[in-house]
Amino acid sequence: MPKRLHKEFDRLKKMLLELSALVEDVLHKSVASIERRDGTLAHEVLKDDPEIDHREVDVEEECLKILALHQPVANDLRFIVAVLKINNDLERIGDLAVNIAERGTYLADHRSVDIPFDFYGMAEKAQSMVKRALDALIYLDAPLARQVCAADDEVDALDRHMFETVREAMRAHPENVDELINFLAVSRHLERIADHATNIAEDVIYMIDGEIVRHRTDEFKPPGSREGGSGPRASIRPPQAPGQATGPEA
């Protein structure tokens, strides 16, 4: 890889990781705003949304600049394509975190009701999927990315169960309909966040192995017992072809 292109890739990686950290932070705050009925945390999420949008545009423009100036091919081109797709999913997770925070501002100003489904368990699973997808991106860990893809069915099942449970709760306690509708919306947002985490994991697999797996979810096995996946970890970099040197060229 030419030295100049190597430097621009390093800059792109840094920009993507900074966006990832910001998105993970606002997701954590949005969920906490629901759990704690904390309107202050919810407003912090709303305040950070323009920064996420700005960074998403910066990453896209950096990718387009590299494509225009260097016309990368093979593994380098695959890396750029994956970054463009991951960048979009990160911005969408940020938008969904904002949607959750908006529900948090409502719930903070209204009376507390018993949650008729395992909101905390669902929120934890969705956040864990995002964290593991980003870890797989940082460490180029394809087995960990496959674990994320396999976990998506668990969140989907929780979302379906939540819908049935909330429907029954509305019938039993019609006075709580407004609050329950907000929890219904939060659950749907969490399910979509899990979908975007899965998209990121699929793009990490593409980045590493050049394999498109988004229509082959039945091939994923249940997550392994080890949280961090297997194999040695390396810092994020464009994957190298067999026999290609792993370090930058002088």
Buried (B, 14 or more C-beta within 10 A) or exposed (E): BEEEBBEBBEEBBEBBBEBBEBBBBBBBBBBBBBEBBBBEBBBBBBEBBEEBEEBBEBBBEBBEEBBEEBEBEEBBBBBBBBBBBBBBBBBBBBBBBBBBBBBBBBBBEEEEBEBBBBBEEBBEBBBBBBBBBBBBBBBBBBBBBBBBBBBBBBBEEBBEBBBEBBEEBBEEBEEBEEBBBBBBBBBBBBBBBBBBBBBBBBBBBBBBEEEEBEEEEEEBEEBBEEEBBEEEEEEBBBBBEEEEEEEBEE
